[in-house]
Amino acid sequence: YKNQHVLVVGGGDSALEAATSIAAEPGTTVTLSYRSGAFSRAKKKNREKVDQAAASGELNLLLSTNVTEFTEETVTIDKGGEKIEIPNDAAIICAGGILPTGFLKETGINVETKHGTA
């Protein structure tokens, strides 16, 4: 993800760990979008890492937001009726046990499901 704009969606430990580890890569811009206003399900250690990364400017944190559209180069995020459009090269969706495949396909994302691969 070096030198890319990466969107991470989710509020659990997987999303927070992905966002902070990618944000540590020099030249990478990471946005973490979560539909709730707080990371209540994630471990304290992961919440603290996100807070530190956001405070230092390594990570763009967008709470109480929903992804509404993907294009080849951007993603649109809704925050209380305000549409935010950001550059985007890659998206990591950590949205729980059931992937929102229908929504992702409707927004133009090609979904490849891989079980048991690294």
C-alpha positions as YAML, in Angstrom:
chain: A
units: angstrom
residues:
- id: 1
  name: TYR
  ca: [0.00, 0.00, 0.00]
- id: 2
  name: LYS
  ca: [3.03, 2.29, -0.10]
- id: 3
  name: ASN
  ca: [2.17, 5.71, -1.54]
- id: 4
  name: GLN
  ca: [-1.52, 4.81, -1.85]
- id: 5
  name: HIS
  ca: [-4.75, 6.19, -0.40]
- id: 6
  name: VAL
  ca: [-6.28, 3.33, 1.59]
- id: 7
  name: LEU
  ca: [-9.76, 3.21, 3.14]
- id: 8
  name: VAL
  ca: [-10.37, 0.84, 6.06]
- id: 9
  name: VAL
  ca: [-14.01, 0.32, 7.05]
- id: 10
  name: GLY
  ca: [-14.96, -1.17, 10.41]
- id: 11
  name: GLY
  ca: [-14.68, -0.73, 14.14]
- id: 12
  name: GLY
  ca: [-13.37, -4.01, 15.48]
- id: 13
  name: ASP
  ca: [-9.84, -5.11, 16.24]
- id: 14
  name: SER
  ca: [-9.17, -6.28, 12.66]
- id: 15
  name: ALA
  ca: [-10.05, -2.87, 11.22]
- id: 16
  name: LEU
  ca: [-8.07, -0.93, 13.81]
- id: 17
  name: GLU
  ca: [-5.02, -3.17, 13.44]
- id: 18
  name: ALA
  ca: [-5.15, -2.94, 9.64]
- id: 19
  name: ALA
  ca: [-5.51, 0.85, 9.71]
- id: 20
  name: THR
  ca: [-2.66, 1.48, 12.15]
- id: 21
  name: SER
  ca: [-0.24, -0.96, 10.53]
- id: 22
  name: ILE
  ca: [-0.84, 0.48, 7.04]
- id: 23
  name: ALA
  ca: [-0.66, 4.05, 8.37]
- id: 24
  name: ALA
  ca: [2.84, 3.30, 9.67]
- id: 25
  name: GLU
  ca: [4.04, 2.86, 6.06]
- id: 26
  name: PRO
  ca: [5.70, 6.12, 4.93]
- id: 27
  name: GLY
  ca: [3.87, 7.92, 2.13]
- id: 28
  name: THR
  ca: [0.60, 6.09, 2.71]
- id: 29
  name: THR
  ca: [-2.65, 7.92, 3.45]
- id: 30
  name: VAL
  ca: [-5.12, 5.91, 5.53]
- id: 31
  name: THR
  ca: [-8.72, 6.78, 6.32]
- id: 32
  name: LEU
  ca: [-10.58, 4.72, 8.93]
- id: 33
  name: SER
  ca: [-14.37, 4.95, 8.61]
- id: 34
  name: TYR
  ca: [-16.72, 3.55, 11.25]
- id: 35
  name: ARG
  ca: [-20.49, 3.84, 11.48]
- id: 36
  name: SER
  ca: [-20.55, 4.32, 15.25]
- id: 37
  name: GLY
  ca: [-19.20, 7.19, 17.30]
- id: 38
  name: ALA
  ca: [-16.79, 5.05, 19.35]
- id: 39
  name: PHE
  ca: [-14.83, 1.81, 19.08]
- id: 40
  name: SER
  ca: [-16.63, -0.05, 21.88]
- id: 41
  name: ARG
  ca: [-15.84, -3.58, 20.61]
- id: 42
  name: ALA
  ca: [-12.09, -3.14, 20.07]
- id: 43
  name: LYS
  ca: [-9.36, -3.79, 22.61]
- id: 44
  name: LYS
  ca: [-8.12, -0.80, 24.57]
- id: 45
  name: LYS
  ca: [-4.60, -1.19, 23.13]
- id: 46
  name: ASN
  ca: [-5.95, -0.94, 19.56]
- id: 47
  name: ARG
  ca: [-8.16, 2.04, 20.41]
- id: 48
  name: GLU
  ca: [-5.16, 3.83, 21.90]
- id: 49
  name: LYS
  ca: [-3.05, 3.14, 18.78]
- id: 50
  name: VAL
  ca: [-5.78, 4.61, 16.57]
- id: 51
  name: ASP
  ca: [-6.11, 7.67, 18.80]
- id: 52
  name: GLN
  ca: [-2.34, 8.22, 18.69]
- id: 53
  name: ALA
  ca: [-2.17, 7.77, 14.90]
- id: 54
  name: ALA
  ca: [-5.08, 10.17, 14.40]
- id: 55
  name: ALA
  ca: [-3.58, 12.76, 16.76]
- id: 56
  name: SER
  ca: [-0.22, 12.61, 14.96]
- id: 57
  name: GLY
  ca: [-1.83, 12.92, 11.53]
- id: 58
  name: GLU
  ca: [-0.82, 9.42, 10.38]
- id: 59
  name: LEU
  ca: [-4.48, 8.41, 10.09]
- id: 60
  name: ASN
  ca: [-7.69, 10.17, 9.08]
- id: 61
  name: LEU
  ca: [-10.42, 9.07, 11.48]
- id: 62
  name: LEU
  ca: [-14.07, 9.39, 10.39]
- id: 63
  name: LEU
  ca: [-16.51, 8.23, 13.09]
- id: 64
  name: SER
  ca: [-20.30, 8.12, 12.67]
- id: 65
  name: THR
  ca: [-19.89, 7.68, 8.92]
- id: 66
  name: ASN
  ca: [-21.15, 5.38, 6.17]
- id: 67
  name: VAL
  ca: [-19.54, 4.59, 2.82]
- id: 68
  name: THR
  ca: [-22.03, 5.35, 0.06]
- id: 69
  name: GLU
  ca: [-20.12, 5.05, -3.21]
- id: 70
  name: PHE
  ca: [-16.89, 3.79, -4.74]
- id: 71
  name: THR
  ca: [-15.50, 4.92, -8.09]
- id: 72
  name: GLU
  ca: [-12.22, 3.96, -9.73]
- id: 73
  name: GLU
  ca: [-10.37, 6.76, -7.96]
- id: 74
  name: THR
  ca: [-12.55, 8.00, -5.09]
- id: 75
  name: VAL
  ca: [-14.86, 6.94, -2.31]
- id: 76
  name: THR
  ca: [-17.82, 8.93, -1.00]
- id: 77
  name: ILE
  ca: [-18.59, 8.83, 2.71]
- id: 78
  name: ASP
  ca: [-21.70, 10.22, 4.39]
- id: 79
  name: LYS
  ca: [-21.24, 11.97, 7.73]
- id: 80
  name: GLY
  ca: [-24.59, 13.17, 9.03]
- id: 81
  name: GLY
  ca: [-25.83, 14.20, 5.59]
- id: 82
  name: GLU
  ca: [-22.52, 15.77, 4.52]
- id: 83
  name: LYS
  ca: [-20.90, 13.97, 1.58]
- id: 84
  name: ILE
  ca: [-17.14, 13.60, 1.89]
- id: 85
  name: GLU
  ca: [-15.22, 12.50, -1.21]
- id: 86
  name: ILE
  ca: [-11.67, 11.27, -0.76]
- id: 87
  name: PRO
  ca: [-9.06, 9.79, -3.11]
- id: 88
  name: ASN
  ca: [-8.90, 6.02, -2.88]
- id: 89
  name: ASP
  ca: [-6.64, 3.33, -4.33]
- id: 90
  name: ALA
  ca: [-7.60, 0.40, -2.09]
- id: 91
  name: ALA
  ca: [-10.34, -0.51, 0.38]
- id: 92
  name: ILE
  ca: [-10.24, -2.98, 3.24]
- id: 93
  name: ILE
  ca: [-13.69, -3.88, 4.55]
- id: 94
  name: CYS
  ca: [-13.70, -5.34, 8.07]
- id: 95
  name: ALA
  ca: [-17.46, -5.44, 8.49]
- id: 96
  name: GLY
  ca: [-18.02, -8.46, 10.67]
- id: 97
  name: GLY
  ca: [-18.87, -12.04, 9.87]
- id: 98
  name: ILE
  ca: [-21.09, -11.42, 6.87]
- id: 99
  name: LEU
  ca: [-19.52, -9.39, 4.08]
- id: 100
  name: PRO
  ca: [-21.92, -6.85, 2.52]
- id: 101
  name: THR
  ca: [-21.28, -8.34, -0.94]
- id: 102
  name: GLY
  ca: [-24.46, -6.97, -2.53]
- id: 103
  name: PHE
  ca: [-23.71, -3.41, -1.46]
- id: 104
  name: LEU
  ca: [-20.09, -3.65, -2.55]
- id: 105
  name: LYS
  ca: [-21.04, -4.96, -6.00]
- id: 106
  name: GLU
  ca: [-23.68, -2.22, -6.39]
- id: 107
  name: THR
  ca: [-21.03, 0.42, -5.70]
- id: 108
  name: GLY
  ca: [-18.72, -1.00, -8.36]
- id: 109
  name: ILE
  ca: [-16.42, -3.18, -6.27]
- id: 110
  name: ASN
  ca: [-15.31, -6.50, -7.73]
- id: 111
  name: VAL
  ca: [-15.54, -8.93, -4.80]
- id: 112
  name: GLU
  ca: [-13.23, -11.94, -4.69]
- id: 113
  name: THR
  ca: [-14.00, -14.26, -1.79]
- id: 114
  name: LYS
  ca: [-11.06, -16.35, -0.66]
- id: 115
  name: HIS
  ca: [-11.48, -18.83, 2.15]
- id: 116
  name: GLY
  ca: [-8.46, -20.36, 3.82]
- id: 117
  name: THR
  ca: [-5.84, -18.40, 1.91]
- id: 118
  name: ALA
  ca: [-3.20, -16.11, 3.27]
...
